[in-house]
Amino acid sequence: MAFLDRSDWRLRSACVATALLCVLAVPGRLHAQSRGTSSVDESSEPARFLNKTTSNAVVFPTSAKNRLGWRMVVRTPSILTADTMRVEVDFTTTGGPTTADLNLNLLLTPTPLGHAPPQSSLRASLPLRIPEGTSQIRFARHLPKSSFGNFYNVQLLEDGRSVPDCKASIGDQVTRRDSAMYINQSQQMQWRALWVQSPIDESSRVESLKLWSMVNGSFPYYTAATPEEWEQGLRRGDSDGDAAVVALVQPEELPHDWRALRPYDALLMHGDDWRSMSDLGTPAAAALRQWIQAGGILILRGTTAQDHESLPADRYQVASRESLNEATQRILAIAGQYETLAQSNNEGFSREMSYIVTTEEDMQLWEEWLPKAAQQLRESLRNYTTYFASQKAGVQARDELAGMIIFLGERTPESGLNVNRDDSSASEDEEVDGPPESPSIEVMQWAAASELAQWRRSRLIRSGVDPIIGSQRFFQWVIPGVSQPPVYTFMGLLGVFVVLVGPVAYRKTAKAGRSYLMFAIAPVLAIATTAAMLGYGVIADGFETRARIRQITWVDGESGDASTRFRSTYFAGIRPSEGLSFPGDSEVTLYPDNQSRGWESRVEDRFESRGLVVATDGELMFSRDFLPSRQQRQFVVHRPMPGWGRVRTSENVSDAPLPVVESLSEKNVLMPTGRVSDEKPLEGPASIMVHCEGPVPLNEVIVCDSKRRYYFAEHVDADASAVAVQISKKHASERMGEMYKRQWLISAVVERRKSNSAYRQDYENEMSDLLSDQLNAFQSVVKPTDGVFEYELQQRMQLQSDLPANSFLALADLTEDSIAIPGANVTDSIHYVIGSLP
């Protein structure tokens, strides 16, 4: 929802990329058909999340005559970017239930013409067990993706043997890999949303999306040949190009797994439908809430925050009048540009129409459309002003752990008095006709939602990971002292070599009159020194597997649910034969070392996949190829933790002496009476009871109550209680700062890298950090380059050194699921637990 500057060079490149995408996609589809891919009759298939518009599909067997006794439909998303990849499999028998268990294995193999850069793709294996007596069964698996493209060779195996007529291709080829970088950047910059259709506002859906599309992303005439084609694309929810900003889905098609929503920046649902789903407690509602808590943005249409829920007023945010006024000026500027282009003999008109529009008839249609579109934008601003958007019944938002819920508000006859007025001309006596029964979402509502979301409207920034190229931030989280040259030891060995060759060997042989022996002694010493350096390097790193993990668990005090993120770095002296294993319900993203190379410098590399990922119901297994010997590899994992538990507080009624808590500044010592020696007396109870209902013990618990008073408990066992003593805000800030620094960035490595070729300002490496490029395009004041979890932790513990009211912060042991290699030596790791109180 970013309202971008139309003069920005990124917009121009995005338009060119869109045109290229439209051209490149056609050969891929033709090639897929030539490989024998069968067409899918969607009308005969049950409704599901990956529908005909948003997915590619193949049918097994591919032959016209089915001798297998069953039919299988495999669907994969049509999305090209490196987002979580959902694979859906429908299995249906053709002659009655199965008579024996079927052990099938679906293989997806990337091809050289289907993915870019050449060495970034992943192979996938999906074991599928179909029990005896099955007539129909459905599978849905979610795979990591670290390349641009969606073209795979698909093969089905049974008990390790290839099944006849079960080999095909799926997706679209990337025929010009040198252009893939620009298309990827264009599609990552798009705001990709999912619109859950509802009969309540279906009549106004297209008008709502037209208003959004006219002021966001590329101009409509950059994405369609005619206005009618552009409008039809919005109506259908197509998924190709910039016209596919919003995909469509029915409520009953919403997925039961939160990872299926990760490729989307936001989900738009009518408030009544969300209330109904939440009340029923459906699996889709649980998955949607888990997606929100992991960073997703839910936009509720046709409802206000007050009508939907009853929470304290301070939980909600509204966009500032200043930001909305700026948005108004940008929208008026776009309307003015539309009107300028529509003027007769405008030299820029033909140039602007040259991207997609090719005929004079189509240009005439756009010339007639432009002034109407400008008038529609101006009318929309008059219908819903900045005044109403910033009111209590206007657009509001509240945080839901790492995500956000935005209420677009509703326009009713009662609120119509405020709709067509601003501060200077409003009158309490003026009357305005009520809005239509199903009003469209006005352009100012879109703008207010965009301002509230800020940088979190981008899924890439929320995750903090670019899985295709990565960034130099990889080196901030490496294992210290591992896989790094021992410079001083090598200098010492070289010094010994120089001494042995010079003063020792040469003088000895010269005195003995056998100087010619130096021709043999020098090479031998050189080989011995080299062997010693190599041996020392191997022995110093050792042969064990090491891990450095930074885990952040975010707890919702109201529901007791939590969401966790852990960033893990692994090093293996000898690569593990079993590879790495992650929980089956987690989202795993590879964080690559970009090796100081941009995308374009990799185009001519030999094609090779990074490794094999095996996805079962309960596990994601990464092959040993992902962890080469004596190299460090990083992974970022997000996982929901429903029913984690709550941290509660209550009054301390015990008369036992209070524990003494020493201040980190050494001169302040908290006395049992609740006073600090050199500070004013603390107000309120000197202590409280802290109850931990979570599954892990908590250490160094800091609690901030509703009146912003701080309490500290050294240790609280799981399902137990402990006394927390009141401390000053200064004391709490000192402790939070010290806790945050316990696992510090490896800045020394980063500084060394800055001096080498990694920061060359050349053309090939200019766009290697896509995440930072997005932040710059959004003109964000903050730069959360490590995701929303890390950003929130840094805000609380380091930058602000202050906790929100009714919240807590603690340390805990790493959870077992955060260690992907059993028996790994975990070093320099930490687990933060943050959250709200009930």
VORO-77997 format. One line per field, with one value per residue (C-alpha): residue number from 1; residue in three letters; y, x, z. Coordinates in steps of 0.2 Angstrom, whole numbers. Each point is the difference from the previous one (the first is absolute). Last residue first. Example, Ala and Ser with C-alpha at 12.3 -4.5 7.8 and 13.67 -1.06 7.14 Angstrom:
% VORO-77997
resi 2  1
resn SER  ALA
yy -5  -17
xx 68  -6
zz 36  3
//
This chain:
% VORO-77997
resi 838  837  836  835  834  833  832  831  830  829  828  827  826  825  824  823  822  821  820  819  818  817  816  815  814  813  812  811  810  809  808  807  806  805  804  803  802  801  800  799  798  797  796  795  794  793  792  791  790  789  788  787  786  785  784  783  782  781  780  779  778  777  776  775  774  773  772  771  770  769  768  767  766  765  764  763  762  761  760  759  758  757  756  755  754  753  752  751  750  749  748  747  746  745  744  743  742  741  740  739  738  737  736  735  734  733  732  731  730  729  728  727  726  725  724  723  722  721  720  719  718  717  716  715  714  713  712  711  710  709  708  707  706  705  704  703  702  701  700  699  698  697  696  695  694  693  692  691  690  689  688  687  686  685  684  683  682  681  680  679  678  677  676  675  674  673  672  671  670  669  668  667  666  665  664  663  662  661  660  659  658  657  656  655  654  653  652  651  650  649  648  647  646  645  644  643  642  641  640  639  638  637  636  635  634  633  632  631  630  629  628  627  626  625  624  623  622  621  620  619  618  617  616  615  614  613  612  611  610  609  608  607  606  605  604  603  602  601  600  599  598  597  596  595  594  593  592  591  590  589  588  587  586  585  584  583  582  581  580  579  578  577  576  575  574  573  572  571  570  569  568  567  566  565  564  563  562  561  560  559  558  557  556  555  554  553  552  551  550  549  548  547  546  545  544  543  542  541  540  539  538  537  536  535  534  533  532  531  530  529  528  527  526  525  524  523  522  521  520  519  518  517  516  515  514  513  512  511  510  509  508  507  506  505  504  503  502  501  500  499  498  497  496  495  494  493  492  491  490  489  488  487  486  485  484  483  482  481  480  479  478  477  476  475  474  473  472  471  470  469  468  467  466  465  464  463  462  461  460  459  458  457  456  455  454  453  452  451  450  449  448  447  446  445  444  443  442  441  440  439  438  437  436  435  434  433  432  431  430  429  428  427  426  425  424  423  422  421  420  419  418  417  416  415  414  413  412  411  410  409  408  407  406  405  404  403  402  401  400  399  398  397  396  395  394  393  392  391  390  389  388  387  386  385  384  383  382  381  380  379  378  377  376  375  374  373  372  371  370  369  368  367  366  365  364  363  362  361  360  359  358  357  356  355  354  353  352  351  350  349  348  347  346  345  344  343  342  341  340  339  338  337  336  335  334  333  332  331  330  329  328  327  326  325  324  323  322  321  320  319  318  317  316  315  314  313  312  311  310  309  308  307  306  305  304  303  302  301  300  299  298  297  296  295  294  293  292  291  290  289  288  287  286  285  284  283  282  281  280  279  278  277  276  275  274  273  272  271  270  269  268  267  266  265  264  263  262  261  260  259  258  257  256  255  254  253  252  251  250  249  248  247  246  245  244  243  242  241  240  239  238  237  236  235  234  233  232  231  230  229  228  227  226  225  224  223  222  221  220  219  218  217  216  215  214  213  212  211  210  209  208  207  206  205  204  203  202  201  200  199  198  197  196  195  194  193  192  191  190  189  188  187  186  185  184  183  182  181  180  179  178  177  176  175  174  173  172  171  170  169  168  167  166  165  164  163  162  161  160  159  158  157  156  155  154  153  152  151  150  149  148  147  146  145  144  143  142  141  140  139  138  137  136  135  134  133  132  131  130  129  128  127  126  125  124  123  122  121  120  119  118  117  116  115  114  113  112  111  110  109  108  107  106  105  104  103  102  101  100  99  98  97  96  95  94  93  92  91  90  89  88  87  86  85  84  83  82  81  80  79  78  77  76  75  74  73  72  71  70  69  68  67  66  65  64  63  62  61  60  59  58  57  56  55  54  53  52  51  50  49  48  47  46  45  44  43  42  41  40  39  38  37  36  35  34  33  32  31  30  29  28  27  26  25  24  23  22  21  20  19  18  17  16  15  14  13  12  11  10  9  8  7  6  5  4  3  2  1
resn PRO  LEU  SER  GLY  ILE  VAL  TYR  HIS  ILE  SER  ASP  THR  VAL  ASN  ALA  GLY  PRO  ILE  ALA  ILE  SER  ASP  GLU  THR  LEU  ASP  ALA  LEU  ALA  LEU  PHE  SER  ASN  ALA  PRO  LEU  ASP  SER  GLN  LEU  GLN  MET  ARG  GLN  GLN  LEU  GLU  TYR  GLU  PHE  VAL  GLY  ASP  THR  PRO  LYS  VAL  VAL  SER  GLN  PHE  ALA  ASN  LEU  GLN  ASP  SER  LEU  LEU  ASP  SER  MET  GLU  ASN  GLU  TYR  ASP  GLN  ARG  TYR  ALA  SER  ASN  SER  LYS  ARG  ARG  GLU  VAL  VAL  ALA  SER  ILE  LEU  TRP  GLN  ARG  LYS  TYR  MET  GLU  GLY  MET  ARG  GLU  SER  ALA  HIS  LYS  LYS  SER  ILE  GLN  VAL  ALA  VAL  ALA  SER  ALA  ASP  ALA  ASP  VAL  HIS  GLU  ALA  PHE  TYR  TYR  ARG  ARG  LYS  SER  ASP  CYS  VAL  ILE  VAL  GLU  ASN  LEU  PRO  VAL  PRO  GLY  GLU  CYS  HIS  VAL  MET  ILE  SER  ALA  PRO  GLY  GLU  LEU  PRO  LYS  GLU  ASP  SER  VAL  ARG  GLY  THR  PRO  MET  LEU  VAL  ASN  LYS  GLU  SER  LEU  SER  GLU  VAL  VAL  PRO  LEU  PRO  ALA  ASP  SER  VAL  ASN  GLU  SER  THR  ARG  VAL  ARG  GLY  TRP  GLY  PRO  MET  PRO  ARG  HIS  VAL  VAL  PHE  GLN  ARG  GLN  GLN  ARG  SER  PRO  LEU  PHE  ASP  ARG  SER  PHE  MET  LEU  GLU  GLY  ASP  THR  ALA  VAL  VAL  LEU  GLY  ARG  SER  GLU  PHE  ARG  ASP  GLU  VAL  ARG  SER  GLU  TRP  GLY  ARG  SER  GLN  ASN  ASP  PRO  TYR  LEU  THR  VAL  GLU  SER  ASP  GLY  PRO  PHE  SER  LEU  GLY  GLU  SER  PRO  ARG  ILE  GLY  ALA  PHE  TYR  THR  SER  ARG  PHE  ARG  THR  SER  ALA  ASP  GLY  SER  GLU  GLY  ASP  VAL  TRP  THR  ILE  GLN  ARG  ILE  ARG  ALA  ARG  THR  GLU  PHE  GLY  ASP  ALA  ILE  VAL  GLY  TYR  GLY  LEU  MET  ALA  ALA  THR  THR  ALA  ILE  ALA  LEU  VAL  PRO  ALA  ILE  ALA  PHE  MET  LEU  TYR  SER  ARG  GLY  ALA  LYS  ALA  THR  LYS  ARG  TYR  ALA  VAL  PRO  GLY  VAL  LEU  VAL  VAL  PHE  VAL  GLY  LEU  LEU  GLY  MET  PHE  THR  TYR  VAL  PRO  PRO  GLN  SER  VAL  GLY  PRO  ILE  VAL  TRP  GLN  PHE  PHE  ARG  GLN  SER  GLY  ILE  ILE  PRO  ASP  VAL  GLY  SER  ARG  ILE  LEU  ARG  SER  ARG  ARG  TRP  GLN  ALA  LEU  GLU  SER  ALA  ALA  ALA  TRP  GLN  MET  VAL  GLU  ILE  SER  PRO  SER  GLU  PRO  PRO  GLY  ASP  VAL  GLU  GLU  ASP  GLU  SER  ALA  SER  SER  ASP  ASP  ARG  ASN  VAL  ASN  LEU  GLY  SER  GLU  PRO  THR  ARG  GLU  GLY  LEU  PHE  ILE  ILE  MET  GLY  ALA  LEU  GLU  ASP  ARG  ALA  GLN  VAL  GLY  ALA  LYS  GLN  SER  ALA  PHE  TYR  THR  THR  TYR  ASN  ARG  LEU  SER  GLU  ARG  LEU  GLN  GLN  ALA  ALA  LYS  PRO  LEU  TRP  GLU  GLU  TRP  LEU  GLN  MET  ASP  GLU  GLU  THR  THR  VAL  ILE  TYR  SER  MET  GLU  ARG  SER  PHE  GLY  GLU  ASN  ASN  SER  GLN  ALA  LEU  THR  GLU  TYR  GLN  GLY  ALA  ILE  ALA  LEU  ILE  ARG  GLN  THR  ALA  GLU  ASN  LEU  SER  GLU  ARG  SER  ALA  VAL  GLN  TYR  ARG  ASP  ALA  PRO  LEU  SER  GLU  HIS  ASP  GLN  ALA  THR  THR  GLY  ARG  LEU  ILE  LEU  ILE  GLY  GLY  ALA  GLN  ILE  TRP  GLN  ARG  LEU  ALA  ALA  ALA  ALA  PRO  THR  GLY  LEU  ASP  SER  MET  SER  ARG  TRP  ASP  ASP  GLY  HIS  MET  LEU  LEU  ALA  ASP  TYR  PRO  ARG  LEU  ALA  ARG  TRP  ASP  HIS  PRO  LEU  GLU  GLU  PRO  GLN  VAL  LEU  ALA  VAL  VAL  ALA  ALA  ASP  GLY  ASP  SER  ASP  GLY  ARG  ARG  LEU  GLY  GLN  GLU  TRP  GLU  GLU  PRO  THR  ALA  ALA  THR  TYR  TYR  PRO  PHE  SER  GLY  ASN  VAL  MET  SER  TRP  LEU  LYS  LEU  SER  GLU  VAL  ARG  SER  SER  GLU  ASP  ILE  PRO  SER  GLN  VAL  TRP  LEU  ALA  ARG  TRP  GLN  MET  GLN  GLN  SER  GLN  ASN  ILE  TYR  MET  ALA  SER  ASP  ARG  ARG  THR  VAL  GLN  ASP  GLY  ILE  SER  ALA  LYS  CYS  ASP  PRO  VAL  SER  ARG  GLY  ASP  GLU  LEU  LEU  GLN  VAL  ASN  TYR  PHE  ASN  GLY  PHE  SER  SER  LYS  PRO  LEU  HIS  ARG  ALA  PHE  ARG  ILE  GLN  SER  THR  GLY  GLU  PRO  ILE  ARG  LEU  PRO  LEU  SER  ALA  ARG  LEU  SER  SER  GLN  PRO  PRO  ALA  HIS  GLY  LEU  PRO  THR  PRO  THR  LEU  LEU  LEU  ASN  LEU  ASN  LEU  ASP  ALA  THR  THR  PRO  GLY  GLY  THR  THR  THR  PHE  ASP  VAL  GLU  VAL  ARG  MET  THR  ASP  ALA  THR  LEU  ILE  SER  PRO  THR  ARG  VAL  VAL  MET  ARG  TRP  GLY  LEU  ARG  ASN  LYS  ALA  SER  THR  PRO  PHE  VAL  VAL  ALA  ASN  SER  THR  THR  LYS  ASN  LEU  PHE  ARG  ALA  PRO  GLU  SER  SER  GLU  ASP  VAL  SER  SER  THR  GLY  ARG  SER  GLN  ALA  HIS  LEU  ARG  GLY  PRO  VAL  ALA  LEU  VAL  CYS  LEU  LEU  ALA  THR  ALA  VAL  CYS  ALA  SER  ARG  LEU  ARG  TRP  ASP  SER  ARG  ASP  LEU  PHE  ALA  MET
yy -54  6  3  -8  -2  -16  1  -15  1  -9  3  -19  -15  -16  -10  -16  0  11  12  8  12  -15  -4  18  11  4  15  19  12  15  5  11  9  17  0  -3  13  0  10  -4  -15  -12  5  6  -13  -14  8  1  -18  -6  11  -5  2  15  11  17  13  17  -10  8  -15  -1  1  -15  -10  3  -6  -16  -2  0  -6  14  9  -15  -2  19  3  10  -13  -3  -19  3  3  13  -3  -18  4  11  -14  -12  11  4  -18  6  -2  -14  5  18  -1  -6  15  12  -7  0  18  5  -9  8  17  -4  -4  -17  -9  -17  -16  -15  -16  -11  -17  -9  2  6  19  6  17  10  19  12  17  12  7  2  -15  -11  -2  -17  -5  -18  -5  -18  -9  -19  -8  -6  16  3  11  9  16  5  19  10  17  5  18  14  -1  12  13  -6  -1  -15  -8  -4  -16  -4  -15  12  2  3  15  3  -16  7  -17  2  -14  -8  -5  -13  4  -6  -12  9  -8  9  4  7  -8  -1  -11  -7  -10  -17  -7  -5  3  1  6  -2  11  -6  9  -11  4  -10  0  -10  -13  -14  4  3  1  -15  -11  0  11  -9  9  -11  -5  -1  -4  12  -6  14  -4  11  16  -4  1  10  6  18  12  10  2  16  7  -4  9  -8  4  -18  2  -11  -8  1  -15  2  -13  2  -12  -12  -15  4  1  -13  2  -12  -18  -3  15  10  -3  15  7  18  5  18  1  14  -4  7  -5  4  -1  -5  3  9  16  1  -2  -7  4  -12  6  -13  4  -16  -4  -17  -12  -17  -9  -2  14  18  0  -17  4  17  -8  -13  12  11  -15  -7  16  1  -18  4  15  -9  -13  12  10  -16  -7  15  5  -16  9  10  -15  8  -5  18  4  -14  5  19  -3  -12  10  19  -1  -15  -4  19  3  -16  5  17  -8  -11  16  9  -14  0  18  -1  -14  -1  0  -15  2  14  7  -10  11  12  17  -9  -4  19  1  -5  -14  -4  -11  -2  19  0  12  -8  16  9  -14  0  19  9  0  15  12  -10  15  11  -13  -2  18  1  -14  9  16  -9  -5  -18  -3  3  -15  7  16  15  11  17  14  13  16  6  -5  10  -5  12  3  -17  -10  -6  -13  -15  8  1  -18  -8  -3  -6  -13  0  -14  0  -7  -10  -5  -16  0  -13  -4  -2  6  19  11  10  14  7  11  -1  7  14  1  -6  12  15  -6  0  -14  6  15  -11  -12  13  6  -18  -3  17  -5  -17  8  11  -15  -12  10  0  -18  -5  11  -9  -16  5  7  -17  -6  3  -10  11  13  9  11  5  4  11  9  12  6  5  0  -1  -17  -1  16  -7  -16  9  11  -15  -7  17  0  -17  6  15  -11  -11  15  5  -17  0  17  -6  -14  -18  -8  -12  -12  -8  17  -1  -16  -15  -4  -9  1  15  11  -5  6  -11  -1  -8  -7  0  -14  3  -14  0  -17  5  3  -17  -8  9  -6  -18  0  8  -13  -14  7  8  3  17  4  -5  10  16  -2  -1  15  10  -2  -7  7  -10  9  -2  -17  -14  -5  -5  -18  0  2  -18  -3  9  12  -8  1  18  2  6  14  7  18  9  -11  15  2  -16  -17  -5  4  5  -2  17  9  -8  4  18  1  -9  13  14  -6  -8  -4  2  16  8  -3  11  -11  -2  10  14  -7  -17  4  9  -14  -12  8  2  -19  -5  11  -14  -13  10  -11  -15  -2  -4  -2  12  -6  13  2  18  0  4  -18  -2  14  -6  -18  7  10  -15  -11  10  -9  -16  2  -16  -1  -15  -1  -12  -19  -14  -18  -18  -12  -10  -16  2  1  -12  4  -8  10  15  15  13  19  10  17  18  13  13  11  -10  -4  -9  -9  -13  -2  -16  -2  -17  -6  -17  -9  -19  -7  -18  -3  16  12  5  15  4  18  2  17  7  18  14  13  -6  7  17  -3  -14  -9  -1  -10  -11  -2  -18  -4  -18  -7  -16  -14  -13  -8  -11  -14  -3  18  5  -1  1  18  4  18  8  19  8  18  7  17  9  13  15  2  9  -8  -2  -13  -10  -19  -13  -19  -10  -18  -14  -18  -17  0  -4  17  2  18  0  13  -11  11  17  16  17  18  12  17  1  -18  -2  -3  2  -15  -3  -18  -5  -4  19  2  -11  -1  0  -14  4  -10  9  11  8  5  8  10  7  4  9  11  6  9  13  4  0  12  13  -1  2  16  6  -4  9  16  -1  -3  16  10  13  -8  2  -15  -1  -17  -11
xx -17  18  9  15  18  11  18  10  19  15  19  3  -11  11  -11  -6  -16  1  -15  1  -15  -12  8  -4  14  0  -9  3  -14  -10  -17  -15  -14  6  12  18  14  18  -5  14  7  -12  -17  4  13  -13  -13  13  6  -18  -5  14  19  2  -12  6  -10  -5  -8  1  -9  12  15  -8  -2  18  6  -10  6  19  9  -7  17  11  1  0  15  1  12  -5  3  17  9  0  -18  4  12  -14  -12  12  3  -18  -5  -16  -3  -7  0  -2  -19  0  12  -12  -15  9  5  -18  -8  12  -4  -19  2  -2  -15  3  -7  -5  -1  -14  0  -6  17  12  3  17  9  -16  -1  -14  -2  -15  -7  -18  -7  15  17  8  18  4  18  -2  -16  -3  -8  -17  -9  -13  13  -8  9  -5  2  12  3  -18  -2  12  19  8  11  18  17  -3  -14  -15  -12  2  11  13  5  19  5  19  4  -7  -7  -13  0  -16  -3  -14  -15  -2  -15  -17  -9  -15  8  -13  -2  9  -2  11  -10  0  8  -18  4  19  2  17  11  18  15  14  19  14  19  13  12  -9  -15  -17  -14  6  -3  -18  -14  -14  -16  -10  -17  -11  14  11  17  11  14  16  6  -4  12  1  18  2  -3  -13  10  8  -17  -7  13  16  8  -2  -19  1  -18  -14  -10  -18  -9  -19  -5  -14  11  13  18  12  18  11  0  19  6  14  16  7  -18  -5  -18  -8  -17  -13  -15  -17  -14  -19  -11  -17  -6  -16  1  18  6  18  15  14  17  14  18  9  19  3  16  2  16  16  11  2  17  5  -4  9  14  2  0  13  11  -2  5  15  5  -1  10  13  2  1  14  10  1  7  9  11  10  8  10  16  -3  0  -12  -12  -1  -2  -13  -10  0  1  -11  -11  -4  -2  -12  -10  -2  -6  -12  -7  -2  -9  -11  -4  -3  -12  -11  -11  -18  -12  -4  6  -17  -15  -8  -14  7  8  -17  -3  10  -16  -10  -1  -15  -7  -2  -3  -7  -17  -10  11  -4  -19  -1  -15  11  9  -14  -16  -9  4  -6  -16  -3  4  -12  -14  4  -3  -17  -5  -16  -17  -12  -17  4  5  -12  -5  9  -7  8  -4  16  10  17  8  17  2  -5  -16  -9  1  -4  -19  0  4  -18  -4  14  18  10  17  16  5  19  6  19  14  15  -11  -18  2  -14  -7  -13  -8  -15  -14  12  6  15  -8  -15  11  11  -15  -11  -13  11  15  -10  -6  17  6  -16  3  18  -6  -13  13  11  -13  -3  19  1  -13  8  17  -9  -7  17  8  15  -4  12  15  -2  -15  11  10  -15  -7  16  -2  -17  -9  -17  -1  -3  18  -2  -16  8  15  -12  -9  17  5  -17  5  17  -8  -13  14  9  -16  -2  18  -3  -17  8  -6  -9  6  -10  5  -2  -18  -1  -8  -18  -1  -8  -11  13  13  -11  -7  -2  16  13  18  10  19  12  15  1  -15  -10  4  -5  -16  -4  5  -12  -14  3  -1  -18  -2  -19  1  16  -8  -16  10  11  -15  -8  16  1  17  16  16  17  18  -3  12  -1  -19  3  12  -15  -7  -19  -1  -15  -11  -16  2  1  17  5  17  4  15  -2  0  19  4  -8  -12  -17  -13  -14  -8  16  6  -17  3  17  -7  -14  12  10  17  3  14  9  -17  -5  14  12  0  -14  -11  -11  1  -8  -15  -2  0  -14  -10  2  -5  -16  -13  10  -3  -12  2  17  17  16  12  18  14  16  7  13  18  4  -8  11  16  -3  -4  17  10  -8  6  17  -10  -8  -11  -7  -12  -17  -8  -1  9  -5  3  -13  -4  7  5  19  7  5  -15  -12  8  -8  9  -2  13  -1  -3  -5  13  12  9  1  -16  -5  -13  -18  -10  -19  -7  -17  -8  -13  -6  11  -2  19  9  8  17  8  18  3  18  7  15  5  5  14  14  -5  -7  -14  -12  -10  13  13  -14  -6  -5  -16  -2  -16  3  -14  -2  -17  -8  -11  -17  -3  -19  -11  4  6  10  2  16  1  17  4  17  2  16  7  6  14  -9  -8  -18  -10  -2  1  -14  2  -16  0  -11  -2  -2  17  -5  -6  -2  3  18  6  -4  0  -6  10  -4  5  -7  -8  -14  -5  -1  14  -11  -12  -17  -3  5  -12  -2  19  1  19  11  12  19  7  17  -7  -12  13  10  -15  -2  18  0  -14  7  15  -10  -11  15  9  -14  -1  19  -1  -13  10  15  -10  -7  17  6  -11  -10  -17  5  -8  -16  5  -15
zz 155  -1  -16  -8  -1  2  -6  -3  -1  -9  1  -2  -4  -3  -12  7  -10  -16  -2  17  2  3  16  7  6  18  6  2  5  -5  6  -5  8  -5  -14  4  1  -5  -15  -12  8  9  -7  -17  -3  4  -11  -15  3  -1  -15  -11  -1  -11  11  -7  8  -8  -15  -17  -7  -14  12  10  -16  -5  17  -3  -17  5  -16  -11  -3  -1  -19  -3  10  17  8  17  1  -9  17  13  5  3  14  9  -2  9  14  2  6  7  19  9  18  -5  1  18  5  -8  8  17  -1  -6  15  12  -7  1  18  7  9  6  -9  11  -9  -8  -8  -16  -8  13  4  2  5  2  -4  1  -10  3  -16  8  -10  6  -8  4  -1  1  2  -4  -6  1  -15  -4  4  14  9  15  7  18  4  10  8  -4  -7  -1  1  11  -8  -5  8  12  -10  10  0  18  -5  -6  -18  -2  -10  -1  -10  -16  -4  15  13  3  19  2  10  18  2  5  -15  -8  -16  -12  -17  -16  -15  -14  -12  -9  -16  -6  -19  -4  -17  -9  -9  -5  -7  -6  -1  -7  5  -10  7  -9  -11  9  -12  -10  16  -5  8  9  4  12  7  -16  -11  -11  -6  -6  -12  -3  -6  -18  -14  -16  -5  2  -15  9  17  -3  -4  17  10  8  16  5  2  16  0  12  -3  5  11  3  14  2  -4  13  -7  -4  -7  -10  5  -5  9  -9  8  10  0  2  3  2  7  0  10  -1  12  0  16  5  18  -7  10  5  -18  1  -12  0  -6  -3  -5  -4  -2  -5  -1  -8  6  -10  7  -5  7  -7  -18  1  9  -13  -14  8  4  -17  -8  12  -4  -19  2  11  -13  -14  9  5  -18  -9  16  -1  -14  15  5  6  18  5  -14  4  18  -4  -13  11  16  -4  -16  -2  18  4  -14  3  19  -6  -12  15  11  -14  -2  19  -1  -14  6  -16  3  -1  19  11  3  -7  -13  3  -6  -15  -8  1  -16  -10  -6  -18  -3  18  3  19  13  1  2  -13  -13  4  -3  8  16  -7  5  4  7  -15  -12  9  -1  -18  -4  10  -9  -17  5  3  -9  8  1  5  -8  11  9  -7  8  11  6  17  9  -13  -7  -11  8  9  -15  -6  -11  11  17  -1  -9  17  4  -17  2  -7  8  7  -8  15  -1  9  2  1  12  15  -5  -2  -1  -15  -3  -15  4  13  13  -12  -11  -16  3  0  -14  -11  -7  -13  -5  -3  -10  -11  -4  -4  -11  -9  -4  -6  -12  -7  -4  -7  -16  -5  6  -13  -14  4  -3  -17  -5  3  11  18  11  4  -14  9  10  -15  -10  13  4  -15  5  -16  8  19  8  6  10  8  5  7  11  7  5  8  9  7  6  8  9  6  8  8  7  7  9  6  9  -3  14  13  12  16  9  -2  12  -9  -5  -16  -18  2  9  -13  -14  -13  -19  -5  11  -5  7  0  2  12  9  11  -16  -8  16  0  -18  4  15  -10  -14  13  5  18  -4  9  -10  -17  3  6  -15  -12  8  -1  -19  -4  -8  2  -1  -6  -8  -3  19  -2  -3  15  12  -4  0  -17  -5  -13  10  2  -20  -7  -12  -4  2  -9  -15  -12  3  -9  0  15  -7  13  -12  2  1  -16  -8  5  -8  -16  -1  2  -15  -3  18  13  -5  -4  18  7  10  19  10  -5  -13  7  16  -8  -12  14  10  -16  -4  17  1  -4  10  16  10  -11  6  -9  10  -9  1  -2  -9  2  -14  3  0  -17  -7  8  -7  -17  1  5  -12  -15  -2  2  -17  -3  18  -3  7  11  0  -9  -2  6  6  -15  8  19  2  13  18  9  -12  -9  -8  -10  -2  -10  7  -6  13  -1  11  12  19  3  16  -1  6  -1  -3  -3  -5  1  -10  -1  14  5  3  6  -12  6  -9  1  -7  -7  -5  -9  4  -11  2  -11  -17  6  -6  -2  -15  -14  10  7  18  5  10  5  7  10  1  13  -4  13  -7  -8  -5  1  -16  -19  -4  16  5  6  1  3  5  1  9  -3  13  -10  -11  -14  -15  6  -10  15  -2  -3  -2  -5  2  -8  5  -8  -7  -18  -5  -19  -7  8  12  15  10  -2  0  7  1  13  5  -13  0  18  13  16  -4  -7  -5  -18  -14  -5  0  -15  0  -16  -3  -1  -14  -2  -14  12  12  -14  -6  18  1  -17  6  17  -8  -9  15  11  -11  0  19  1  -11  12  15  -7  -2  17  7  -8  11  -9  5  19  8  10  9  2
//
